[in-house]
Amino acid sequence: MLNFDKERFLKIQSGAVALAEDLERTITRLMKEGAPNIHFLGAGGAAILMQPAVQLLRRKSTFPVFSDNIAEIMAGGSVNLTKGSIVILPSLSGTTKESVELLEFAKGRGATVLTLVGHADTPLGKGGDHVFVNFAADDTSSESFYIQSLIAALAVMKHLGEIDNHDILLAEMKKVPAALLAMKEAFEPQAEDFARTLAASDYHIFTGAGNAWPEAFYFGMCILEEMQWIRTRPVHASDFFHGTLELVEKDVSVVLLKGEDEMRPLADRVERFVPQIGGSLTVLDTNSFTADGLSHELRAWLSPAFLATVLERAAAHLEVLRNHPLTTRRYYRRVAY
């Protein structure tokens, strides 16, 4: 595979899975002590990667779960972020300005902050009440954060008796790193063609539904916009029909990401519509990915990680095709803003 280290990838994703026992133990204790709610917060891409876990709890659990833009919390406060609240705060670098500010704000409110970081010797690595460290880099962090946040959500559900196969799912989770690697290997022959589609236009509409939607948002904003300077319009598959559809005409690129949860019919609607009016539709569907040993339930919940892992292969080819390294920035962490 192009510019890829298999052992490094397996070590990072296995490291995410290995956090399960400590994460579950910590969340269970905090809930037993009377935690009133849980907040999945973060800045930028890290916040987006928490959204599938938030969706899962909103739909399957009675435990109050909150997700907000942390800059807005800092500006306007939150009556729900209070004493005993559990805060899940991810930051790969451990130095993200907004997240460091939120850490102090939340602790000042009496919340308990669990930080998910790639580096221990950082403000978030040192400042969290409970710190979970798993080294990763931009090309491996998405899957790692998807896995960690899902583990946290399942721990909440287990404590409340809202899931009866938790331990089975956690045992299955140990197979996920190898399954993700196999998906990358299977997708590699398609990756360059997918990258050529992305390179062929300076504007793409990215869409998806359910837990595939956060990955559409993330890849459009954090990879294509930030790392490749390609304009995108991320839009939920349902909202697509409330404005964005008017931008579709001949040869306009629409990239549809499809997962395996109950929201697939919303994505199917976009898939039917775009070709009818001549748009250029590209579909990436996790249903076509083989994942030996994983149940349908776990596949559905990990669909965003599946999408992220193959899209990383496309991104690896894209930076070569465009002679634009994924690490190149004009403004992000380069100038004051």
C-alpha positions in Angstrom: 0.0 0.0 0.0 1.2 3.5 -0.8 3.0 5.3 2.0 1.6 3.0 4.7 3.0 1.1 7.7 0.9 -1.9 8.6 2.5 -2.6 12.0 2.2 1.0 13.0 -1.5 1.1 12.1 -2.3 -2.2 14.0 -0.4 -1.0 17.0 -2.4 2.3 17.2 -5.9 0.7 16.7 -5.1 -2.1 19.1 -4.1 0.6 21.6 -7.5 2.2 21.2 -9.2 -1.2 21.9 -6.9 -1.8 24.8 -8.3 1.2 26.6 -11.7 -0.5 26.9 -11.4 -2.0 30.4 -10.1 1.2 32.0 -12.6 3.4 30.2 -15.5 1.1 31.2 -14.3 0.9 34.9 -14.0 4.7 35.1 -17.4 5.5 33.6 -19.1 2.9 35.7 -17.6 4.2 38.9 -18.6 7.8 38.0 -22.2 6.7 37.2 -22.4 4.8 40.5 -21.3 8.0 42.3 -24.3 9.8 40.7 -23.1 11.4 37.5 -26.2 13.3 36.2 -25.2 13.2 32.5 -22.3 12.8 30.0 -20.9 15.3 27.6 -18.9 14.4 24.5 -17.1 17.6 23.7 -14.1 18.7 21.6 -12.9 21.1 19.0 -12.9 20.8 15.2 -12.4 17.3 13.8 -12.1 15.6 17.2 -15.6 16.9 18.1 -17.0 15.5 14.9 -15.5 12.1 15.6 -17.5 11.9 18.9 -20.9 12.3 17.1 -21.6 8.6 16.3 -21.3 7.8 20.1 -23.6 10.7 20.9 -26.1 9.5 18.3 -26.0 6.0 19.8 -26.8 7.2 23.3 -29.5 9.6 22.1 -31.3 6.8 20.4 -30.6 3.8 22.6 -30.1 5.1 26.1 -32.1 7.0 28.7 -28.9 8.6 30.2 -28.8 12.3 29.3 -26.1 12.9 26.7 -25.0 16.4 25.5 -22.8 17.6 22.7 -22.1 21.3 22.0 -19.6 23.6 20.3 -17.2 24.2 23.1 -16.4 27.7 22.0 -20.1 28.5 22.5 -20.1 26.9 25.9 -17.2 29.1 26.8 -19.1 32.2 25.5 -22.6 31.3 26.8 -22.2 28.6 29.4 -24.3 25.5 29.8 -26.7 24.7 32.7 -26.3 21.0 32.0 -22.5 21.0 32.5 -22.5 20.8 36.2 -21.2 19.1 39.3 -20.6 15.4 38.6 -21.1 15.6 34.9 -18.9 13.3 32.9 -17.0 15.1 30.1 -15.3 13.1 27.3 -12.7 15.5 25.8 -10.6 14.3 22.9 -7.6 16.1 21.4 -4.9 14.2 19.4 -2.3 16.9 20.1 -3.4 17.4 23.7 -2.9 21.1 23.2 -6.0 22.3 21.3 -6.6 25.8 22.6 -10.4 25.6 22.9 -10.2 22.2 24.6 -7.6 23.4 27.1 -9.9 26.3 28.0 -12.9 23.9 28.3 -11.0 21.6 30.6 -10.5 24.3 33.2 -14.1 25.5 32.7 -15.6 22.1 33.2 -13.4 21.3 36.2 -14.4 24.6 37.7 -18.0 23.5 37.4 -17.3 20.3 39.3 -17.4 18.0 36.3 -15.1 15.1 35.9 -13.1 15.3 32.7 -11.9 12.2 30.8 -9.3 13.3 28.2 -8.5 11.2 25.2 -5.1 12.2 23.9 -2.3 11.1 21.7 0.4 12.5 24.0 0.6 12.4 27.8 3.0 15.3 28.3 0.6 18.0 27.2 -2.0 20.3 28.9 -4.8 17.8 28.4 -2.6 14.8 29.1 -1.6 16.3 32.4 -4.8 18.1 33.3 -7.6 15.5 32.8 -9.1 13.9 35.9 -8.7 10.6 34.0 -6.3 10.5 31.1 -6.5 7.9 28.3 -3.4 8.0 26.1 -3.1 6.3 22.7 -0.5 7.7 20.3 -1.9 8.4 16.8 -1.3 10.8 14.0 -3.7 12.4 11.5 -3.8 9.4 9.3 -4.8 7.0 12.1 -6.7 9.2 14.7 -10.2 8.9 13.2 -10.5 5.2 13.7 -8.9 5.4 17.2 -11.3 8.1 18.4 -14.4 6.3 16.8 -13.4 3.2 18.7 -12.7 5.0 22.1 -16.0 7.0 22.0 -18.0 3.9 21.1 -16.4 2.0 24.1 -17.5 4.9 26.3 -21.1 4.9 25.0 -21.4 1.1 25.5 -20.1 1.4 29.0 -22.9 3.8 29.8 -25.5 1.4 28.3 -24.0 -1.6 30.1 -24.2 0.2 33.5 -27.9 1.0 32.9 -28.8 -2.5 31.7 -29.6 -1.2 28.3 -27.5 -3.7 26.4 -27.3 -7.4 27.1 -24.4 -8.4 24.9 -21.8 -5.8 25.9 -19.1 -8.2 26.8 -19.5 -10.1 23.5 -19.2 -6.9 21.6 -16.1 -5.9 23.5 -14.6 -9.3 22.7 -15.4 -8.8 19.0 -13.8 -5.4 19.2 -10.4 -7.1 19.5 -10.8 -8.2 15.9 -11.4 -4.6 14.6 -7.8 -3.6 14.0 -7.2 -6.5 11.7 -10.5 -6.0 10.0 -9.7 -2.4 9.3 -6.3 -3.3 7.9 -8.0 -5.9 5.6 -10.4 -3.2 4.4 -7.5 -0.9 3.5 -5.8 -3.7 1.6 -9.0 -4.6 -0.3 -9.7 -0.9 -1.1 -6.1 -0.1 -2.3 -6.8 -1.0 -5.9 -9.7 1.5 -6.0 -8.0 4.2 -3.9 -6.2 5.9 -6.7 -9.4 6.1 -8.9 -11.3 7.5 -5.9 -8.5 10.0 -5.4 -8.7 11.0 -9.1 -12.4 11.7 -8.7 -11.6 14.0 -5.8 -8.7 15.7 -7.7 -10.8 16.2 -10.8 -13.0 19.0 -9.2 -12.3 21.9 -7.0 -15.8 21.5 -5.4 -17.6 18.5 -4.0 -20.9 18.0 -2.1 -20.3 15.4 0.7 -23.3 13.8 2.2 -24.4 10.9 4.4 -26.9 10.0 7.1 -26.9 8.4 10.5 -23.4 7.7 11.8 -22.0 8.0 8.3 -22.8 11.7 8.3 -20.1 12.7 10.8 -17.5 11.0 8.6 -18.8 12.9 5.5 -18.5 16.2 7.5 -15.1 15.3 8.9 -13.5 14.2 5.6 -14.9 17.1 3.7 -13.8 19.7 6.3 -10.6 18.3 7.8 -9.1 16.4 4.9 -10.2 18.0 1.7 -10.5 21.6 3.0 -7.8 21.8 5.6 -5.3 19.4 4.1 -5.9 19.7 0.4 -7.6 23.2 0.0 -10.4 21.7 -2.0 -13.8 23.3 -1.4 -16.6 21.1 -0.1 -20.2 21.4 1.0 -20.8 18.8 3.7 -24.6 18.3 4.1 -26.7 15.7 5.9 -28.6 13.5 3.4 -31.9 14.7 4.8 -31.0 18.4 4.6 -29.7 17.8 1.1 -33.3 18.1 -0.1 -33.8 21.4 1.7 -31.5 23.6 -0.4 -28.4 21.8 -1.5 -30.2 19.9 -4.3 -30.5 23.1 -6.2 -26.7 23.2 -6.6 -26.6 19.8 -8.4 -26.3 20.0 -12.2 -24.4 18.2 -14.9 -21.0 17.1 -13.7 -21.3 18.6 -10.1 -19.6 16.1 -7.9 -21.7 14.5 -5.1 -19.9 12.0 -2.8 -22.3 9.8 -0.8 -21.1 7.9 2.2 -23.3 5.0 3.3 -23.2 3.1 6.6 -25.2 0.2 7.9 -27.5 1.7 10.6 -31.2 2.4 10.3 -30.6 5.6 8.4 -29.6 4.0 5.1 -33.0 4.9 3.5 -32.0 8.6 3.8 -28.8 8.0 1.9 -30.7 5.8 -0.7 -32.9 8.8 -1.5 -29.8 10.9 -2.5 -28.4 8.0 -4.5 -31.6 7.8 -6.5 -31.9 11.5 -7.1 -28.5 12.7 -8.2 -28.1 10.6 -11.4 -31.6 11.6 -12.5 -30.4 15.2 -13.0 -27.0 14.5 -14.3 -24.9 15.0 -11.2 -21.6 13.1 -10.9 -22.3 10.6 -8.1 -19.7 8.7 -6.2 -20.9 6.2 -3.5 -18.8 4.6 -0.8 -20.8 2.0 1.0 -19.6 0.0 4.0 -21.9 -2.9 3.0 -19.3 -3.8 0.4 -16.5 -4.1 3.0 -15.6 -7.5 4.3 -15.1 -7.7 8.1 -14.6 -11.3 9.3 -15.8 -12.1 12.7 -17.8 -8.9 13.3 -21.5 -9.0 14.0 -24.0 -6.9 12.0 -24.6 -4.8 15.2 -20.9 -3.9 15.7 -20.5 -3.3 11.9 -23.4 -0.9 12.0 -21.9 1.0 15.0 -18.4 1.1 13.5 -19.4 2.1 10.0 -17.8 5.5 10.4 -14.5 3.9 11.3 -14.8 1.7 8.2 -15.4 4.7 6.0 -12.5 6.6 7.6 -10.1 3.7 7.1 -10.6 3.4 3.4 -10.8 7.2 2.9 -7.3 7.4 4.4 -6.1 5.3 1.4 -7.8 7.7 -1.0 -6.2 10.7 0.8 -2.7 9.0 0.6 -3.1 8.8 -3.2 -4.6 12.3 -3.4 -1.6 14.1 -1.9 0.6 12.4 -4.5 -1.7 13.1 -7.4 -1.9 16.8 -6.5 1.6 17.1 -5.2 0.1 18.6 -2.1 1.3 17.0 1.2 -1.4 16.4 3.7 0.7 18.2 6.3 0.9 21.5 4.3 -1.0 24.4 5.9 -1.3 28.1 5.1 -3.0 29.3 8.3 -3.9 26.4 10.7 -1.5 26.7 13.6 0.7 28.9 11.4 -0.7 32.4 12.1 -2.6 34.0 15.0 -6.4 33.8 14.7 
